Amino acid sequence: MRTILWLEDGALRDRKAADHSWVIDPVCGMRLDQWTAVLSSEHEGRRYSFCSTRCQERFAVNPSAYTEQGSQPPEAAGGN
């Protein structure tokens, strides 16, 4: 079976038949499909994926606020 995804950016992407992996947006905590995530940044040799340009921009301003061990995304903690 083949599934085609129509994403918010208007692009069509073919869905892999194989299992996919999930990643977490470090800013808002949203779960993203690593294969279809289109926004990402690298920090200290690690790739981070984002659900929106807003989350990516917030991360760019202060990456360490979202990458410290045990830190929780502000939205998940009730902040904004």
N, CA, C and O atoms as a Tripos MOL2 file, in Angstrom:
@<TRIPOS>MOLECULE
protein
  320   319    80     0     0
PROTEIN
NO_CHARGES

@<TRIPOS>ATOM
      1 N           0.8410   -1.1760    0.0000 N.3       1 MET1
      2 CA          0.0000    0.0000    0.0000 C.3       1 MET1
      3 C           0.8890    1.2430    0.0000 C.2       1 MET1
      4 O           1.9290    1.2660    0.6590 O.2       1 MET1
      5 N           0.4920    2.2440   -0.7170 N.am      2 ARG2
      6 CA          1.2540    3.4760   -0.8240 C.3       2 ARG2
      7 C           0.3710    4.6410   -0.4060 C.2       2 ARG2
      8 O          -0.7640    4.7710   -0.8650 O.2       2 ARG2
      9 N           0.8970    5.4770    0.4590 N.am      3 THR3
     10 CA          0.1550    6.6360    0.9290 C.3       3 THR3
     11 C           0.9230    7.8950    0.5530 C.2       3 THR3
     12 O           2.1340    7.9770    0.7580 O.2       3 THR3
     13 N           0.2190    8.8630    0.0080 N.am      4 ILE4
     14 CA          0.8210   10.1410   -0.3250 C.3       4 ILE4
     15 C           0.3660   11.1570    0.7160 C.2       4 ILE4
     16 O          -0.8210   11.2400    1.0290 O.2       4 ILE4
     17 N           1.3020   11.9230    1.2480 N.am      5 LEU5
     18 CA          0.9870   12.9480    2.2340 C.3       5 LEU5
     19 C           0.9570   14.3130    1.5610 C.2       5 LEU5
     20 O           1.8570   14.6620    0.7970 O.2       5 LEU5
     21 N          -0.0780   15.0720    1.8520 N.am      6 TRP6
     22 CA         -0.1390   16.4530    1.3950 C.3       6 TRP6
     23 C           0.0650   17.3030    2.6220 C.2       6 TRP6
     24 O          -0.7940   17.3560    3.5020 O.2       6 TRP6
     25 N           1.2030   17.9690    2.6860 N.am      7 LEU7
     26 CA          1.5810   18.6970    3.8800 C.3       7 LEU7
     27 C           1.1680   20.1540    3.8090 C.2       7 LEU7
     28 O           0.7950   20.6580    2.7500 O.2       7 LEU7
     29 N           1.2410   20.8180    4.9390 N.am      8 GLU8
     30 CA          0.8280   22.2050    5.0740 C.3       8 GLU8
     31 C           1.5280   23.1320    4.0810 C.2       8 GLU8
     32 O           0.9480   24.1220    3.6340 O.2       8 GLU8
     33 N           2.7810   22.8050    3.7380 N.am      9 ASP9
     34 CA          3.5130   23.6560    2.7960 C.3       9 ASP9
     35 C           3.0920   23.4290    1.3520 C.2       9 ASP9
     36 O           3.6510   24.0460    0.4440 O.2       9 ASP9
     37 N           2.1100   22.5490    1.1210 N.am     10 GLY10
     38 CA          1.5960   22.2890   -0.2180 C.3      10 GLY10
     39 C           2.3750   21.2300   -0.9750 C.2      10 GLY10
     40 O           2.0070   20.8710   -2.0930 O.2      10 GLY10
     41 N           3.4430   20.7270   -0.3810 N.am     11 ALA11
     42 CA          4.2540   19.7170   -1.0480 C.3      11 ALA11
     43 C           3.6300   18.3360   -0.8830 C.2      11 ALA11
     44 O           3.0160   18.0330    0.1390 O.2      11 ALA11
     45 N           3.7960   17.5230   -1.8880 N.am     12 LEU12
     46 CA          3.3560   16.1340   -1.8100 C.3      12 LEU12
     47 C           4.5730   15.2780   -1.5210 C.2      12 LEU12
     48 O           5.6200   15.4470   -2.1450 O.2      12 LEU12
     49 N           4.4400   14.3690   -0.5860 N.am     13 ARG13
     50 CA          5.5410   13.4770   -0.2540 C.3      13 ARG13
     51 C           5.0310   12.0520   -0.1900 C.2      13 ARG13
     52 O           3.9630   11.7710    0.3530 O.2      13 ARG13
     53 N           5.8130   11.1760   -0.7530 N.am     14 ASP14
     54 CA          5.4820    9.7600   -0.7320 C.3      14 ASP14
     55 C           5.8050    9.2080    0.6440 C.2      14 ASP14
     56 O           6.9000    9.4320    1.1590 O.2      14 ASP14
     57 N           4.8740    8.4960    1.2410 N.am     15 ARG15
     58 CA          5.0340    7.9300    2.5790 C.3      15 ARG15
     59 C           5.7940    6.6230    2.4900 C.2      15 ARG15
     60 O           5.4070    5.7360    1.7280 O.2      15 ARG15
     61 N           6.8540    6.4870    3.2420 N.am     16 LYS16
     62 CA          7.6030    5.2380    3.2740 C.3      16 LYS16
     63 C           6.7030    4.1140    3.7720 C.2      16 LYS16
     64 O           5.8830    4.3080    4.6690 O.2      16 LYS16
     65 N           6.8650    2.9580    3.1870 N.am     17 ALA17
     66 CA          6.1000    1.8000    3.6310 C.3      17 ALA17
     67 C           6.6690    1.2510    4.9400 C.2      17 ALA17
     68 O           5.9450    0.6450    5.7300 O.2      17 ALA17
     69 N           7.9510    1.4620    5.1610 N.am     18 ALA18
     70 CA          8.6050    0.9610    6.3680 C.3      18 ALA18
     71 C           8.1960    1.7890    7.5880 C.2      18 ALA18
     72 O           7.6870    2.9030    7.4690 O.2      18 ALA18
     73 N           8.4340    1.2140    8.7440 N.am     19 ASP19
     74 CA          8.1680    1.9450    9.9790 C.3      19 ASP19
     75 C           8.9680    3.2360   10.0030 C.2      19 ASP19
     76 O          10.0280    3.3360    9.3840 O.2      19 ASP19
     77 N           8.4650    4.1940   10.7020 N.am     20 HIS20
     78 CA          9.1470    5.4660   10.8200 C.3      20 HIS20
     79 C           9.4400    5.7400   12.2890 C.2      20 HIS20
     80 O           8.9180    5.0740   13.1820 O.2      20 HIS20
     81 N          10.2760    6.7220   12.5090 N.am     21 SER21
     82 CA         10.6000    7.0590   13.8880 C.3      21 SER21
     83 C          10.0440    8.4390   14.2220 C.2      21 SER21
     84 O           9.8730    9.2920   13.3510 O.2      21 SER21
     85 N           9.7750    8.6260   15.4760 N.am     22 TRP22
     86 CA          9.2270    9.8840   15.9610 C.3      22 TRP22
     87 C          10.3170   10.6760   16.6530 C.2      22 TRP22
     88 O          11.1960   10.1100   17.3040 O.2      22 TRP22
     89 N          10.2530   11.9940   16.5080 N.am     23 VAL23
     90 CA         11.1400   12.9100   17.2260 C.3      23 VAL23
     91 C          10.2570   13.9390   17.9190 C.2      23 VAL23
     92 O           9.0930   14.1120   17.5570 O.2      23 VAL23
     93 N          10.8030   14.6070   18.8970 N.am     24 ILE24
     94 CA         10.0560   15.6030   19.6640 C.3      24 ILE24
     95 C          10.6090   16.9940   19.3670 C.2      24 ILE24
     96 O          11.8180   17.2170   19.4310 O.2      24 ILE24
     97 N           9.7260   17.9140   19.0450 N.am     25 ASP25
     98 CA         10.1160   19.3180   18.8900 C.3      25 ASP25
     99 C          10.5720   19.7820   20.2680 C.2      25 ASP25
    100 O           9.7850   19.7460   21.2140 O.2      25 ASP25
    101 N          11.8330   20.2200   20.4040 N.am     26 PRO26
    102 CA         12.3380   20.5810   21.7350 C.3      26 PRO26
    103 C          11.6940   21.8300   22.3320 C.2      26 PRO26
    104 O          11.7960   22.0550   23.5380 O.2      26 PRO26
    105 N          11.0420   22.6370   21.5170 N.am     27 VAL27
    106 CA         10.4470   23.8800   22.0050 C.3      27 VAL27
    107 C           9.0400   23.6540   22.5400 C.2      27 VAL27
    108 O           8.7380   24.0530   23.6650 O.2      27 VAL27
    109 N           8.1740   23.0190   21.7510 N.am     28 CYS28
    110 CA          6.7760   22.8670   22.1700 C.3      28 CYS28
    111 C           6.4200   21.4540   22.6210 C.2      28 CYS28
    112 O           5.3620   21.2440   23.2140 O.2      28 CYS28
    113 N           7.2890   20.4890   22.3490 N.am     29 GLY29
    114 CA          7.0320   19.1240   22.7780 C.3      29 GLY29
    115 C           6.1850   18.3100   21.8080 C.2      29 GLY29
    116 O           5.8170   17.1780   22.1220 O.2      29 GLY29
    117 N           5.8670   18.8550   20.6400 N.am     30 MET30
    118 CA          5.0420   18.1300   19.6690 C.3      30 MET30
    119 C           5.8140   16.9440   19.0970 C.2      30 MET30
    120 O           7.0100   17.0420   18.8200 O.2      30 MET30
    121 N           5.1260   15.8400   18.9270 N.am     31 ARG31
    122 CA          5.7200   14.6490   18.3280 C.3      31 ARG31
    123 C           5.6570   14.7890   16.8120 C.2      31 ARG31
    124 O           4.6050   15.0930   16.2500 O.2      31 ARG31
    125 N           6.7960   14.5650   16.1530 N.am     32 LEU32
    126 CA          6.9010   14.7130   14.7080 C.3      32 LEU32
    127 C           7.4140   13.4290   14.0760 C.2      32 LEU32
    128 O           8.2120   12.7070   14.6740 O.2      32 LEU32
    129 N           6.9560   13.1520   12.8790 N.am     33 ASP33
    130 CA          7.4820   12.0400   12.1040 C.3      33 ASP33
    131 C           8.8280   12.4970   11.5370 C.2      33 ASP33
    132 O           8.8780   13.4630   10.7760 O.2      33 ASP33
    133 N           9.8920   11.8310   11.8910 N.am     34 GLN34
    134 CA         11.2310   12.2500   11.4820 C.3      34 GLN34
    135 C          11.3690   12.2770    9.9590 C.2      34 GLN34
    136 O          12.1200   13.0950    9.4280 O.2      34 GLN34
    137 N          10.6700   11.4130    9.2600 N.am     35 TRP35
    138 CA         10.7870   11.3340    7.8050 C.3      35 TRP35
    139 C          10.1420   12.5280    7.1170 C.2      35 TRP35
    140 O          10.6300   12.9670    6.0750 O.2      35 TRP35
    141 N           9.0660   13.0600    7.6660 N.am     36 THR36
    142 CA          8.3580   14.1600    7.0090 C.3      36 THR36
    143 C           8.6920   15.5310    7.5990 C.2      36 THR36
    144 O           8.2870   16.5480    7.0360 O.2      36 THR36
    145 N           9.4120   15.5820    8.7020 N.am     37 ALA37
    146 CA          9.7660   16.8650    9.3080 C.3      37 ALA37
    147 C          10.6540   17.6490    8.3460 C.2      37 ALA37
    148 O          11.6920   17.1530    7.9090 O.2      37 ALA37
    149 N          10.2460   18.8690    8.0180 N.am     38 VAL38
    150 CA         10.9870   19.6580    7.0400 C.3      38 VAL38
    151 C          11.8430   20.7450    7.6780 C.2      38 VAL38
    152 O          12.7590   21.2560    7.0320 O.2      38 VAL38
    153 N          11.5750   21.1030    8.9060 N.am     39 LEU39
    154 CA         12.3470   22.1460    9.5900 C.3      39 LEU39
    155 C          13.2910   21.5070   10.6040 C.2      39 LEU39
    156 O          12.8650   20.7260   11.4550 O.2      39 LEU39
    157 N          14.5600   21.8410   10.5060 N.am     40 SER40
    158 CA         15.5130   21.3020   11.4690 C.3      40 SER40
    159 C          16.6950   22.2500   11.6170 C.2      40 SER40
    160 O          16.9650   23.0810   10.7490 O.2      40 SER40
    161 N          17.3820   22.1030   12.7250 N.am     41 SER41
    162 CA         18.5970   22.8690   13.0140 C.3      41 SER41
    163 C          19.5560   21.9360   13.7330 C.2      41 SER41
    164 O          19.1470   20.9660   14.3700 O.2      41 SER41
    165 N          20.8390   22.2500   13.6180 N.am     42 GLU42
    166 CA         21.8400   21.4810   14.3430 C.3      42 GLU42
    167 C          22.4030   22.3300   15.4730 C.2      42 GLU42
    168 O          22.6090   23.5360   15.3350 O.2      42 GLU42
    169 N          22.6400   21.6690   16.5770 N.am     43 HIS43
    170 CA         23.2420   22.3340   17.7390 C.3      43 HIS43
    171 C          24.1570   21.3270   18.4140 C.2      43 HIS43
    172 O          23.7230   20.2460   18.8120 O.2      43 HIS43
    173 N          25.4310   21.6910   18.5390 N.am     44 GLU44
    174 CA         26.4360   20.8330   19.1730 C.3      44 GLU44
    175 C          26.4290   19.4290   18.5870 C.2      44 GLU44
    176 O          26.5030   18.4420   19.3190 O.2      44 GLU44
    177 N          26.3380   19.3450   17.2490 N.am     45 GLY45
    178 CA         26.4230   18.0680   16.5570 C.3      45 GLY45
    179 C          25.1600   17.2290   16.5670 C.2      45 GLY45
    180 O          25.1800   16.0910   16.0980 O.2      45 GLY45
    181 N          24.0740   17.7500   17.0800 N.am     46 ARG46
    182 CA         22.8160   17.0000   17.1220 C.3      46 ARG46
    183 C          21.7580   17.7330   16.3080 C.2      46 ARG46
    184 O          21.6790   18.9610   16.3360 O.2      46 ARG46
    185 N          20.9490   16.9700   15.5850 N.am     47 ARG47
    186 CA         19.8900   17.5490   14.7580 C.3      47 ARG47
    187 C          18.5910   17.6090   15.5600 C.2      47 ARG47
    188 O          18.1970   16.6360   16.2030 O.2      47 ARG47
    189 N          17.9340   18.7660   15.5110 N.am     48 TYR48
    190 CA         16.6500   18.9730   16.1770 C.3      48 TYR48
    191 C          15.6100   19.3190   15.1130 C.2      48 TYR48
    192 O          15.8740   20.1370   14.2310 O.2      48 TYR48
    193 N          14.4410   18.7080   15.1890 N.am     49 SER49
    194 CA         13.3620   18.9590   14.2350 C.3      49 SER49
    195 C          12.2850   19.8060   14.8840 C.2      49 SER49
    196 O          12.0770   19.7510   16.0960 O.2      49 SER49
    197 N          11.5910   20.6060   14.0480 N.am     50 PHE50
    198 CA         10.5990   21.5480   14.5560 C.3      50 PHE50
    199 C           9.2920   21.4470   13.7890 C.2      50 PHE50
    200 O           9.2750   21.1080   12.6050 O.2      50 PHE50
    201 N           8.2010   21.7440   14.4760 N.am     51 CYS51
    202 CA          6.8730   21.6970   13.8740 C.3      51 CYS51
    203 C           6.5590   22.9620   13.0920 C.2      51 CYS51
    204 O           5.7140   22.9400   12.1970 O.2      51 CYS51
    205 N           7.2290   24.0710   13.4180 N.am     52 SER52
    206 CA          6.9290   25.3510   12.7770 C.3      52 SER52
    207 C           8.1650   26.2440   12.7860 C.2      52 SER52
    208 O           9.1220   26.0050   13.5220 O.2      52 SER52
    209 N           8.1190   27.2790   11.9480 N.am     53 THR53
    210 CA          9.2280   28.2410   11.9340 C.3      53 THR53
    211 C           9.2970   28.9890   13.2620 C.2      53 THR53
    212 O          10.3810   29.3770   13.6980 O.2      53 THR53
    213 N           8.1560   29.1930   13.9020 N.am     54 ARG54
    214 CA          8.1610   29.8710   15.2070 C.3      54 ARG54
    215 C           8.9880   29.0880   16.2310 C.2      54 ARG54
    216 O           9.7970   29.6710   16.9530 O.2      54 ARG54
    217 N           8.7880   27.7830   16.2930 N.am     55 CYS55
    218 CA          9.5640   26.9650   17.2260 C.3      55 CYS55
    219 C          11.0400   26.9670   16.8380 C.2      55 CYS55
    220 O          11.9050   27.0450   17.7100 O.2      55 CYS55
    221 N          11.3370   26.8840   15.5480 N.am     56 GLN56
    222 CA         12.7230   26.8980   15.0960 C.3      56 GLN56
    223 C          13.3950   28.2280   15.4480 C.2      56 GLN56
    224 O          14.5510   28.2430   15.8710 O.2      56 GLN56
    225 N          12.6840   29.3350   15.2790 N.am     57 GLU57
    226 CA         13.2340   30.6550   15.6130 C.3      57 GLU57
    227 C          13.4740   30.8020   17.1160 C.2      57 GLU57
    228 O          14.4940   31.3520   17.5330 O.2      57 GLU57
    229 N          12.5420   30.3140   17.9240 N.am     58 ARG58
    230 CA         12.7210   30.3670   19.3810 C.3      58 ARG58
    231 C          13.9610   29.5860   19.7930 C.2      58 ARG58
    232 O          14.7370   30.0280   20.6400 O.2      58 ARG58
    233 N          14.1360   28.4180   19.1810 N.am     59 PHE59
    234 CA         15.2930   27.5750   19.4670 C.3      59 PHE59
    235 C          16.5850   28.3010   19.0890 C.2      59 PHE59
    236 O          17.5570   28.2650   19.8430 O.2      59 PHE59
    237 N          16.6010   28.9560   17.9340 N.am     60 ALA60
    238 CA         17.7970   29.6360   17.4400 C.3      60 ALA60
    239 C          18.2560   30.7500   18.3730 C.2      60 ALA60
    240 O          19.4540   31.0100   18.4830 O.2      60 ALA60
    241 N          17.3240   31.4050   19.0390 N.am     61 VAL61
    242 CA         17.6660   32.4960   19.9490 C.3      61 VAL61
    243 C          18.4260   31.9820   21.1720 C.2      61 VAL61
    244 O          19.3710   32.6230   21.6300 O.2      61 VAL61
    245 N          18.0120   30.8220   21.7030 N.am     62 ASN62
    246 CA         18.6340   30.2990   22.9170 C.3      62 ASN62
    247 C          18.5460   28.7750   22.9480 C.2      62 ASN62
    248 O          17.7430   28.2220   23.6980 O.2      62 ASN62
    249 N          19.3670   28.0830   22.1370 N.am     63 PRO63
    250 CA         19.2820   26.6240   22.0690 C.3      63 PRO63
    251 C          19.4730   25.9230   23.4070 C.2      63 PRO63
    252 O          18.8200   24.9140   23.6730 O.2      63 PRO63
    253 N          20.3510   26.4390   24.2450 N.am     64 SER64
    254 CA         20.6280   25.7580   25.5150 C.3      64 SER64
    255 C          19.4030   25.7140   26.4320 C.2      64 SER64
    256 O          19.3240   24.8550   27.3090 O.2      64 SER64
    257 N          18.4600   26.6190   26.2410 N.am     65 ALA65
    258 CA         17.2410   26.5980   27.0570 C.3      65 ALA65
    259 C          16.3840   25.3740   26.7350 C.2      65 ALA65
    260 O          15.5590   24.9610   27.5500 O.2      65 ALA65
    261 N          16.5770   24.7980   25.5590 N.am     66 TYR66
    262 CA         15.7580   23.6610   25.1240 C.3      66 TYR66
    263 C          16.5420   22.3590   25.0240 C.2      66 TYR66
    264 O          15.9620   21.3160   24.7240 O.2      66 TYR66
    265 N          17.8470   22.3980   25.2680 N.am     67 THR67
    266 CA         18.6530   21.1900   25.1030 C.3      67 THR67
    267 C          19.2860   20.6780   26.3830 C.2      67 THR67
    268 O          19.9340   19.6320   26.3680 O.2      67 THR67
    269 N          19.1180   21.3770   27.4760 N.am     68 GLU68
    270 CA         19.7090   20.9230   28.7250 C.3      68 GLU68
    271 C          19.0750   19.6110   29.1680 C.2      68 GLU68
    272 O          17.8780   19.3870   28.9900 O.2      68 GLU68
    273 N          19.8940   18.7640   29.7400 N.am     69 GLN69
    274 CA         19.4230   17.4540   30.2100 C.3      69 GLN69
    275 C          18.2710   17.6190   31.1960 C.2      69 GLN69
    276 O          18.3790   18.3510   32.1790 O.2      69 GLN69
    277 N          17.1740   16.9340   30.9190 N.am     70 GLY70
    278 CA         16.0420   16.9630   31.8290 C.3      70 GLY70
    279 C          15.1440   18.1730   31.6760 C.2      70 GLY70
    280 O          14.1690   18.3110   32.4140 O.2      70 GLY70
    281 N          15.4530   19.0690   30.7180 N.am     71 SER71
    282 CA         14.5910   20.2370   30.5420 C.3      71 SER71
    283 C          13.2920   19.8180   29.8740 C.2      71 SER71
    284 O          13.2470   18.8290   29.1420 O.2      71 SER71
    285 N          12.2620   20.5610   30.1280 N.am     72 GLN72
    286 CA         10.9360   20.2650   29.6010 C.3      72 GLN72
    287 C          10.5000   21.4470   28.7390 C.2      72 GLN72
    288 O          10.7170   22.5960   29.1230 O.2      72 GLN72
    289 N           9.8800   21.1820   27.5610 N.am     73 PRO73
    290 CA          9.4000   22.2890   26.7460 C.3      73 PRO73
    291 C           8.4830   23.2050   27.5480 C.2      73 PRO73
    292 O           7.6690   22.7090   28.3270 O.2      73 PRO73
    293 N           8.5870   24.5430   27.3850 N.am     74 PRO74
    294 CA          7.7770   25.4750   28.1790 C.3      74 PRO74
    295 C           6.2860   25.2250   28.0800 C.2      74 PRO74
    296 O           5.5810   25.3300   29.0840 O.2      74 PRO74
    297 N           5.7820   24.8960   26.8930 N.am     75 GLU75
    298 CA          4.3440   24.6630   26.7480 C.3      75 GLU75
    299 C           3.8970   23.4410   27.5420 C.2      75 GLU75
    300 O           2.8010   23.4240   28.1020 O.2      75 GLU75
    301 N           4.7550   22.4130   27.5880 N.am     76 ALA76
    302 CA          4.4190   21.2040   28.3350 C.3      76 ALA76
    303 C           4.4100   21.4730   29.8270 C.2      76 ALA76
    304 O           3.7030   20.8020   30.5780 O.2      76 ALA76
    305 N           5.1990   22.4600   30.2640 N.am     77 ALA77
    306 CA          5.2600   22.7900   31.6800 C.3      77 ALA77
    307 C           4.2000   23.7950   32.0980 C.2      77 ALA77
    308 O           4.0720   24.1250   33.2770 O.2      77 ALA77
    309 N           3.4240   24.2910   31.0970 N.am     78 GLY78
    310 CA          2.3710   25.2300   31.4060 C.3      78 GLY78
    311 C           2.7440   26.6610   31.1370 C.2      78 GLY78
    312 O           1.9210   27.5580   31.3220 O.2      78 GLY78
    313 N           3.9930   26.9080   30.6950 N.am     79 GLY79
    314 CA          4.4270   28.2570   30.3720 C.3      79 GLY79
    315 C           4.1630   28.5720   28.9100 C.2      79 GLY79
    316 O           3.5900   27.7550   28.1900 O.2      79 GLY79
    317 N           4.5820   29.7620   28.4670 N.am     80 ASN80
    318 CA          4.4400   30.0930   27.0500 C.3      80 ASN80
    319 C           5.5600   30.9000   26.5630 C.2      80 ASN80
    320 O           5.5930   31.2640   25.3880 O.2      80 ASN80
@<TRIPOS>BOND
     1     1     2 1
     2     2     3 1
     3     3     4 2
     4     3     5 am
     5     5     6 1
     6     6     7 1
     7     7     8 2
     8     7     9 am
     9     9    10 1
    10    10    11 1
    11    11    12 2
    12    11    13 am
    13    13    14 1
    14    14    15 1
    15    15    16 2
    16    15    17 am
    17    17    18 1
    18    18    19 1
    19    19    20 2
    20    19    21 am
    21    21    22 1
    22    22    23 1
    23    23    24 2
    24    23    25 am
    25    25    26 1
    26    26    27 1
    27    27    28 2
    28    27    29 am
    29    29    30 1
    30    30    31 1
    31    31    32 2
    32    31    33 am
    33    33    34 1
    34    34    35 1
    35    35    36 2
    36    35    37 am
    37    37    38 1
    38    38    39 1
    39    39    40 2
    40    39    41 am
    41    41    42 1
    42    42    43 1
    43    43    44 2
    44    43    45 am
    45    45    46 1
    46    46    47 1
    47    47    48 2
    48    47    49 am
    49    49    50 1
    50    50    51 1
    51    51    52 2
    52    51    53 am
    53    53    54 1
    54    54    55 1
    55    55    56 2
    56    55    57 am
    57    57    58 1
    58    58    59 1
    59    59    60 2
    60    59    61 am
    61    61    62 1
    62    62    63 1
    63    63    64 2
    64    63    65 am
    65    65    66 1
    66    66    67 1
    67    67    68 2
    68    67    69 am
    69    69    70 1
    70    70    71 1
    71    71    72 2
    72    71    73 am
    73    73    74 1
    74    74    75 1
    75    75    76 2
    76    75    77 am
    77    77    78 1
    78    78    79 1
    79    79    80 2
    80    79    81 am
    81    81    82 1
    82    82    83 1
    83    83    84 2
    84    83    85 am
    85    85    86 1
    86    86    87 1
    87    87    88 2
    88    87    89 am
    89    89    90 1
    90    90    91 1
    91    91    92 2
    92    91    93 am
    93    93    94 1
    94    94    95 1
    95    95    96 2
    96    95    97 am
    97    97    98 1
    98    98    99 1
    99    99   100 2
   100    99   101 am
   101   101   102 1
   102   102   103 1
   103   103   104 2
   104   103   105 am
   105   105   106 1
   106   106   107 1
   107   107   108 2
   108   107   109 am
   109   109   110 1
   110   110   111 1
   111   111   112 2
   112   111   113 am
   113   113   114 1
   114   114   115 1
   115   115   116 2
   116   115   117 am
   117   117   118 1
   118   118   119 1
   119   119   120 2
   120   119   121 am
   121   121   122 1
   122   122   123 1
   123   123   124 2
   124   123   125 am
   125   125   126 1
   126   126   127 1
   127   127   128 2
   128   127   129 am
   129   129   130 1
   130   130   131 1
   131   131   132 2
   132   131   133 am
   133   133   134 1
   134   134   135 1
   135   135   136 2
   136   135   137 am
   137   137   138 1
   138   138   139 1
   139   139   140 2
   140   139   141 am
   141   141   142 1
   142   142   143 1
   143   143   144 2
   144   143   145 am
   145   145   146 1
   146   146   147 1
   147   147   148 2
   148   147   149 am
   149   149   150 1
   150   150   151 1
   151   151   152 2
   152   151   153 am
   153   153   154 1
   154   154   155 1
   155   155   156 2
   156   155   157 am
   157   157   158 1
   158   158   159 1
   159   159   160 2
   160   159   161 am
   161   161   162 1
   162   162   163 1
   163   163   164 2
   164   163   165 am
   165   165   166 1
   166   166   167 1
   167   167   168 2
   168   167   169 am
   169   169   170 1
   170   170   171 1
   171   171   172 2
   172   171   173 am
   173   173   174 1
   174   174   175 1
   175   175   176 2
   176   175   177 am
   177   177   178 1
   178   178   179 1
   179   179   180 2
   180   179   181 am
   181   181   182 1
   182   182   183 1
   183   183   184 2
   184   183   185 am
   185   185   186 1
   186   186   187 1
   187   187   188 2
   188   187   189 am
   189   189   190 1
   190   190   191 1
   191   191   192 2
   192   191   193 am
   193   193   194 1
   194   194   195 1
   195   195   196 2
   196   195   197 am
   197   197   198 1
   198   198   199 1
   199   199   200 2
   200   199   201 am
   201   201   202 1
   202   202   203 1
   203   203   204 2
   204   203   205 am
   205   205   206 1
   206   206   207 1
   207   207   208 2
   208   207   209 am
   209   209   210 1
   210   210   211 1
   211   211   212 2
   212   211   213 am
   213   213   214 1
   214   214   215 1
   215   215   216 2
   216   215   217 am
   217   217   218 1
   218   218   219 1
   219   219   220 2
   220   219   221 am
   221   221   222 1
   222   222   223 1
   223   223   224 2
   224   223   225 am
   225   225   226 1
   226   226   227 1
   227   227   228 2
   228   227   229 am
   229   229   230 1
   230   230   231 1
   231   231   232 2
   232   231   233 am
   233   233   234 1
   234   234   235 1
   235   235   236 2
   236   235   237 am
   237   237   238 1
   238   238   239 1
   239   239   240 2
   240   239   241 am
   241   241   242 1
   242   242   243 1
   243   243   244 2
   244   243   245 am
   245   245   246 1
   246   246   247 1
   247   247   248 2
   248   247   249 am
   249   249   250 1
   250   250   251 1
   251   251   252 2
   252   251   253 am
   253   253   254 1
   254   254   255 1
   255   255   256 2
   256   255   257 am
   257   257   258 1
   258   258   259 1
   259   259   260 2
   260   259   261 am
   261   261   262 1
   262   262   263 1
   263   263   264 2
   264   263   265 am
   265   265   266 1
   266   266   267 1
   267   267   268 2
   268   267   269 am
   269   269   270 1
   270   270   271 1
   271   271   272 2
   272   271   273 am
   273   273   274 1
   274   274   275 1
   275   275   276 2
   276   275   277 am
   277   277   278 1
   278   278   279 1
   279   279   280 2
   280   279   281 am
   281   281   282 1
   282   282   283 1
   283   283   284 2
   284   283   285 am
   285   285   286 1
   286   286   287 1
   287   287   288 2
   288   287   289 am
   289   289   290 1
   290   290   291 1
   291   291   292 2
   292   291   293 am
   293   293   294 1
   294   294   295 1
   295   295   296 2
   296   295   297 am
   297   297   298 1
   298   298   299 1
   299   299   300 2
   300   299   301 am
   301   301   302 1
   302   302   303 1
   303   303   304 2
   304   303   305 am
   305   305   306 1
   306   306   307 1
   307   307   308 2
   308   307   309 am
   309   309   310 1
   310   310   311 1
   311   311   312 2
   312   311   313 am
   313   313   314 1
   314   314   315 1
   315   315   316 2
   316   315   317 am
   317   317   318 1
   318   318   319 1
   319   319   320 2
@<TRIPOS>SUBSTRUCTURE
     1 MET1         2 RESIDUE 1 A MET
     2 ARG2         6 RESIDUE 1 A ARG
     3 THR3        10 RESIDUE 1 A THR
     4 ILE4        14 RESIDUE 1 A ILE
     5 LEU5        18 RESIDUE 1 A LEU
     6 TRP6        22 RESIDUE 1 A TRP
     7 LEU7        26 RESIDUE 1 A LEU
     8 GLU8        30 RESIDUE 1 A GLU
     9 ASP9        34 RESIDUE 1 A ASP
    10 GLY10       38 RESIDUE 1 A GLY
    11 ALA11       42 RESIDUE 1 A ALA
    12 LEU12       46 RESIDUE 1 A LEU
    13 ARG13       50 RESIDUE 1 A ARG
    14 ASP14       54 RESIDUE 1 A ASP
    15 ARG15       58 RESIDUE 1 A ARG
    16 LYS16       62 RESIDUE 1 A LYS
    17 ALA17       66 RESIDUE 1 A ALA
    18 ALA18       70 RESIDUE 1 A ALA
    19 ASP19       74 RESIDUE 1 A ASP
    20 HIS20       78 RESIDUE 1 A HIS
    21 SER21       82 RESIDUE 1 A SER
    22 TRP22       86 RESIDUE 1 A TRP
    23 VAL23       90 RESIDUE 1 A VAL
    24 ILE24       94 RESIDUE 1 A ILE
    25 ASP25       98 RESIDUE 1 A ASP
    26 PRO26      102 RESIDUE 1 A PRO
    27 VAL27      106 RESIDUE 1 A VAL
    28 CYS28      110 RESIDUE 1 A CYS
    29 GLY29      114 RESIDUE 1 A GLY
    30 MET30      118 RESIDUE 1 A MET
    31 ARG31      122 RESIDUE 1 A ARG
    32 LEU32      126 RESIDUE 1 A LEU
    33 ASP33      130 RESIDUE 1 A ASP
    34 GLN34      134 RESIDUE 1 A GLN
    35 TRP35      138 RESIDUE 1 A TRP
    36 THR36      142 RESIDUE 1 A THR
    37 ALA37      146 RESIDUE 1 A ALA
    38 VAL38      150 RESIDUE 1 A VAL
    39 LEU39      154 RESIDUE 1 A LEU
    40 SER40      158 RESIDUE 1 A SER
    41 SER41      162 RESIDUE 1 A SER
    42 GLU42      166 RESIDUE 1 A GLU
    43 HIS43      170 RESIDUE 1 A HIS
    44 GLU44      174 RESIDUE 1 A GLU
    45 GLY45      178 RESIDUE 1 A GLY
    46 ARG46      182 RESIDUE 1 A ARG
    47 ARG47      186 RESIDUE 1 A ARG
    48 TYR48      190 RESIDUE 1 A TYR
    49 SER49      194 RESIDUE 1 A SER
    50 PHE50      198 RESIDUE 1 A PHE
    51 CYS51      202 RESIDUE 1 A CYS
    52 SER52      206 RESIDUE 1 A SER
    53 THR53      210 RESIDUE 1 A THR
    54 ARG54      214 RESIDUE 1 A ARG
    55 CYS55      218 RESIDUE 1 A CYS
    56 GLN56      222 RESIDUE 1 A GLN
    57 GLU57      226 RESIDUE 1 A GLU
    58 ARG58      230 RESIDUE 1 A ARG
    59 PHE59      234 RESIDUE 1 A PHE
    60 ALA60      238 RESIDUE 1 A ALA
    61 VAL61      242 RESIDUE 1 A VAL
    62 ASN62      246 RESIDUE 1 A ASN
    63 PRO63      250 RESIDUE 1 A PRO
    64 SER64      254 RESIDUE 1 A SER
    65 ALA65      258 RESIDUE 1 A ALA
    66 TYR66      262 RESIDUE 1 A TYR
    67 THR67      266 RESIDUE 1 A THR
    68 GLU68      270 RESIDUE 1 A GLU
    69 GLN69      274 RESIDUE 1 A GLN
    70 GLY70      278 RESIDUE 1 A GLY
    71 SER71      282 RESIDUE 1 A SER
    72 GLN72      286 RESIDUE 1 A GLN
    73 PRO73      290 RESIDUE 1 A PRO
    74 PRO74      294 RESIDUE 1 A PRO
    75 GLU75      298 RESIDUE 1 A GLU
    76 ALA76      302 RESIDUE 1 A ALA
    77 ALA77      306 RESIDUE 1 A ALA
    78 GLY78      310 RESIDUE 1 A GLY
    79 GLY79      314 RESIDUE 1 A GLY
    80 ASN80      318 RESIDUE 1 A ASN
